[in-house]
């Protein structure tokens, strides 16, 4: 199910085509090669969570879909795309969205420069929407970096705390989703109370989004993910389901497999232990708590059709998760 279907905006299209056209236009420059590289992941597709949340937030506050709202939506997506270019260099990822990654095709230096270009274009668009939006996007890029560094500081640490995990995902995921929602309110002229409500919603929904993504890394298949399942375990990024599993009796068997780089057989065994431990169920329950907070944050905005669609989004996202199955069963 795509984002538009999950949002379920009554009587309204998801504005995907308009967003796609503006995204393509925004990465065109005088250099044909840079345009090609900057367009690479755009052409590969994607759910476009961030721009669609921006548009839905503008609608929730009673706004209309204007070019400024679409451009605000595109600015947050360009920040997201730029961060993916950089992430793939860090991870030495060979693929992204089932296509060859930019770093694998053109090299790390080109990927880094192209990622910088996307961030610059996002900033340029934000500046055209006013100083508040420009300042917000700049601060958000800073928070993304902080969240990523927090994660890098705890790789391969079985003693990673849940506090450290939540602080990291609040920065690297929650901040941009919160800004997506906030920009939707700002660009459509929503009052301060409504803008703050949308921001709180985006922060809480961002936590749901990342916890669900971390669960998917464990419960979906390689074909469904587009990459090997349990990738985070291989990279030494111990997410909430893993941390919860380590705190359960199965943790005594799981812990010796972690804390260092592992080959695929060991990673599969570790994933098996996490799936059989109840760690996924515990993390899912926490995601539902955050989904409740997200819905509550909207307050009176939830009375509008678009606001109601946002209010139920966290739980609908969780409901799409498959029931975890243990490897080999």
C-alpha positions in Angstrom: 0.0 0.0 0.0 1.4 3.4 -1.0 1.4 6.6 1.0 -1.6 8.1 -0.7 -3.7 5.0 0.1 -2.5 5.0 3.7 -3.3 8.7 4.0 -6.8 8.0 2.6 -7.5 11.7 2.0 -11.2 11.8 1.3 -12.1 13.1 -2.1 -8.6 14.3 -2.9 -5.8 13.0 -5.1 -2.4 12.4 -3.5 -0.8 15.1 -5.7 2.0 12.7 -6.6 2.3 13.7 -10.3 2.6 17.4 -9.4 5.2 16.6 -6.8 7.2 14.4 -9.2 7.2 17.1 -11.9 8.4 19.8 -9.6 11.1 17.5 -8.2 12.4 16.7 -11.6 12.4 20.4 -12.5 14.2 21.4 -9.3 17.3 19.2 -10.0 18.0 20.5 -13.5 21.1 22.6 -13.9 23.4 23.8 -16.7 25.7 20.7 -16.3 24.1 17.7 -18.0 26.2 15.2 -16.0 25.3 16.7 -12.6 21.6 16.8 -13.7 21.8 13.1 -14.5 23.5 12.1 -11.2 21.1 14.3 -9.2 18.1 12.8 -11.0 19.3 9.2 -10.5 17.3 8.3 -7.3 14.4 10.5 -8.4 14.0 8.3 -11.4 14.2 5.2 -9.2 10.9 6.2 -7.5 10.1 6.1 -3.8 7.1 6.5 -1.6 7.6 10.3 -1.2 6.4 10.2 2.5 7.8 13.6 3.3 6.3 15.7 0.5 2.9 14.0 0.9 2.9 14.6 4.6 3.7 18.3 3.9 0.7 18.6 1.5 -1.6 16.7 3.8 -0.6 19.0 6.7 -1.4 22.0 4.6 -4.8 20.6 3.8 -5.4 19.6 7.5 -5.1 23.3 8.4 -7.7 24.3 5.7 -5.1 25.4 3.1 -5.2 24.9 -0.6 -2.6 23.1 -2.8 -0.6 26.0 -4.2 2.7 26.0 -6.0 4.4 27.2 -2.8 3.0 24.2 -0.9 4.3 21.8 -3.6 7.7 23.6 -3.5 7.8 23.3 0.3 7.0 19.6 -0.1 9.8 19.2 -2.6 12.4 21.0 -0.4 12.0 18.3 2.3 12.2 15.5 -0.2 15.4 16.9 -1.6 17.0 17.0 1.9 16.0 13.4 2.3 17.4 12.4 -1.1 20.7 14.3 -0.4 21.0 12.4 2.9 20.5 9.1 1.0 23.4 9.9 -1.3 25.6 10.5 1.7 24.3 7.5 3.6 25.2 5.2 0.7 28.8 6.4 0.7 29.0 5.8 4.5 27.5 2.3 4.1 29.3 1.5 0.8 25.9 0.5 -0.4 25.8 -1.1 -3.9 22.1 -0.5 -4.5 19.3 1.8 -3.5 15.6 1.3 -4.4 16.6 -1.7 -6.5 18.9 0.3 -8.8 22.7 0.8 -8.7 23.6 3.4 -6.1 25.2 6.7 -7.1 28.4 5.8 -5.3 28.6 2.4 -6.9 28.0 3.8 -10.4 30.0 7.1 -10.4 32.2 6.9 -7.2 32.1 8.3 -3.7 33.3 11.8 -4.6 30.5 12.3 -7.2 27.9 10.9 -4.8 29.0 13.3 -2.1 29.0 16.3 -4.4 25.6 15.4 -5.9 24.2 15.0 -2.4 25.5 18.4 -1.5 23.9 19.8 -4.7 20.5 18.4 -3.6 20.8 19.9 -0.2 21.7 23.3 -1.8 18.7 23.1 -4.1 16.5 22.3 -1.1 17.9 25.3 0.7 17.3 27.5 -2.3 13.7 26.5 -2.5 13.2 27.0 1.2 14.7 30.5 1.0 12.1 31.4 -1.7 9.3 30.5 0.8 10.5 32.9 3.5 13.1 33.3 6.3 11.2 31.0 8.7 11.0 28.1 6.3 14.7 28.7 5.3 15.8 28.7 9.0 13.7 25.7 9.8 15.2 23.6 6.9 18.8 24.6 7.9 18.2 23.6 11.5 16.7 20.3 10.3 19.7 19.5 8.3 21.8 20.1 11.4 19.5 17.7 13.4 19.8 15.1 10.7 23.6 15.2 11.1 23.4 15.0 14.9 21.1 12.0 14.7 23.4 10.2 12.2 26.5 10.9 14.4 24.6 9.6 17.5 24.0 6.4 15.6 27.6 6.1 14.4 28.9 6.5 17.9 27.0 3.4 19.0 27.6 0.9 16.2 28.4 -2.6 17.4 27.6 -1.6 21.0 25.3 -4.2 22.6 25.1 -1.8 25.5 23.4 0.8 23.4 20.6 2.3 25.5 17.1 2.9 24.4 17.6 6.5 25.3 20.5 6.7 22.8 18.3 4.9 20.2 15.4 7.3 20.6 17.7 10.3 20.5 19.2 9.2 17.3 16.0 8.4 15.4 14.4 11.7 16.7 17.2 13.5 14.9 17.7 11.4 11.7 14.1 10.7 11.0 11.7 12.5 13.3 13.2 16.0 12.6 12.6 15.9 8.9 9.0 14.5 9.2 8.3 17.1 11.8 9.6 19.8 9.4 7.5 18.4 6.6 4.4 18.9 8.6 5.4 22.2 9.9 6.2 23.6 6.5 2.8 22.5 5.3 1.3 24.6 8.0 3.6 27.6 7.6 3.2 27.8 3.8 -0.6 27.7 4.0 -0.7 30.5 6.6 -2.0 28.3 9.5 -1.9 30.0 12.9 0.8 29.3 15.5 -1.3 26.8 17.5 -2.1 24.8 14.4 1.6 24.9 13.2 2.8 23.7 16.6 0.2 20.9 16.6 1.4 19.7 13.2 5.0 19.8 14.4 4.3 17.7 17.4 2.4 15.3 15.2 5.3 15.0 12.8 7.8 14.4 15.6 5.7 11.6 17.1 4.9 10.1 13.7 8.6 10.2 12.9 9.2 7.8 15.8 6.5 5.5 14.5 7.9 5.6 11.0 11.5 4.7 12.1 10.5 2.0 14.5 8.4 0.4 11.8 11.2 0.7 9.3 13.6 -1.0 11.8 11.0 -3.8 12.3 10.7 -4.3 8.6 14.5 -4.8 8.3 14.0 -7.9 10.4 10.6 -9.3 9.4 10.5 -8.7 5.6 12.2 -10.8 3.0 15.1 -9.7 0.8 12.7 -9.4 -2.2 10.4 -7.2 -0.2 13.2 -5.0 1.2 15.3 -4.7 -2.0 18.3 -5.6 0.2 19.3 -8.4 2.5 17.1 -8.8 5.5 18.8 -7.9 8.8 21.0 -5.4 7.1 21.2 -3.3 10.3 22.5 -6.3 12.3 25.3 -6.6 9.7 26.1 -2.9 10.0 26.2 -3.0 13.8 23.1 -0.7 14.1 21.2 -2.3 17.0 17.6 -1.0 16.7 14.7 -1.2 19.2 13.6 -4.8 18.4 17.2 -5.9 18.9 17.7 -4.0 22.1 14.4 -5.4 23.5 15.6 -8.9 22.5 18.9 -8.4 24.3 16.9 -7.6 27.5 15.0 -10.9 27.3 16.2 -14.4 28.1 17.2 -14.9 24.5 19.7 -12.1 24.9 22.2 -14.5 26.6 22.4 -16.4 23.3 22.1 -13.3 21.1 24.7 -11.1 22.7 27.8 -13.2 21.7 26.8 -13.0 18.1 26.8 -9.2 18.2 29.3 -6.5 19.1 31.5 -7.0 16.0 31.2 -7.3 12.3 29.4 -10.5 11.3 29.1 -12.6 8.2 25.7 -13.4 6.7 25.2 -16.8 8.5 25.8 -15.2 11.9 23.5 -12.3 11.0 20.8 -14.7 10.0 21.1 -16.6 13.3 21.0 -13.3 15.2 17.9 -12.3 13.3 16.3 -15.7 14.1 16.9 -15.1 17.8 15.4 -11.6 17.6 12.3 -12.9 15.8 11.7 -15.7 18.3 12.3 -13.6 21.3 9.3 -11.2 21.4 11.5 -8.2 20.8 9.6 -7.4 17.6 6.2 -7.5 19.5 7.6 -5.3 22.2 8.9 -2.7 19.7 5.6 -2.8 17.8 3.7 -2.0 21.1 6.1 1.0 21.6 5.3 2.1 18.0 1.6 2.0 18.8 2.2 4.2 21.9 3.9 6.8 19.6 1.0 6.5 17.1 -1.4 7.4 19.9 0.8 10.4 20.8 0.8 11.5 17.2 -3.0 11.3 16.9 -3.4 13.2 20.2 -1.0 15.9 19.1 -3.3 17.1 16.3 -6.0 18.3 18.7 -8.7 20.2 16.9 -7.0 19.7 13.5 -8.1 16.0 13.6 -11.7 17.2 13.1 -11.0 18.0 9.5 -11.1 15.2 6.9 -7.4 15.6 6.1 -6.5 15.9 9.8 -8.4 12.7 10.6 -6.5 11.0 7.8 -3.2 12.1 9.5 -4.4 11.1 13.0 -4.9 7.5 11.9 -1.8 7.2 9.8 0.6 5.8 12.5 -1.7 2.9 13.3 -2.4 2.2 9.6 1.3 2.0 9.0 1.8 -0.4 11.8 -1.1 -2.5 10.6 0.7 -3.1 7.4 3.5 -5.0 9.2 3.4 -8.8 8.5 3.3 -11.2 11.5 6.9 -12.0 12.3 7.9 -15.5 11.3 11.0 -17.3 12.6 13.6 -18.3 10.0 13.3 -21.9 8.8 9.6 -22.3 9.8 
